[in-house]
Structures are given as C-alpha cells and as structure tokens.
Amino acid sequence: MLKPTQSALTFHIKDAQAFYCEQDDSIHVYGDADGCEEKLCIEGITANMVFMFARNTLCAGDHVLAHIDRNKCNVNMAKEMIKNLQHFVETTDAK
C-alpha cells in the first residue's frame, strides 16, 4: 500500500536509463546526454518492489505498452521478458 510521502523530489535526467542492484537494494538512474553525466541512486528498493513496479508499468490501466515504439528492438525485448516470466511461473508453480 502506498503511503503519503513526507517529501518529494523531482529530477530530469535526459535520456535516462535505470538498473536494479541487488547487493544494496537500490535503483540506479543515469544519463549521459551531451557529455554531461548525471546519476541518481535510490536505496531501500527490494527485488519484490522492482517486480511490482514492472507489473504496474505493464498492466495498469494506462500501461506503458500503449506508449512505446512498436519496433523490432522493443518486440525482441518483450519476447525476452515473456520467456523469463514463463520460466519463473513454471518453476514456481512446480514447487
């Protein structure tokens, strides 16, 4: 359940990319636009939270799939996600 925040910060990082680091439960956001490298690290993000975020972005009412480019690269990434999710479901259901 989402709780109200005590503070809010907004950042704009041009051409941002993000990755999850399991060693310290953090999300790293970085960009490298026009030679100016910018980074942001958010700690306290568990793997389960990342999984829920992925679910919300793909399955919410106004999901991200309605807004992404329909190109070969994105289709290939979707196939990769389906393959890994299918493996997760099959190996988890078996237990």
Protein Blocks (a to p, Z undefined) as FASTA:
>chain_A
ZZddfbdcddddehiacdddfklopadddddeehiacddddehiafklmmmmmmmmmmmm
blfklmmccdfklmmmmmmmmmmmmmmmmmmmmZZ
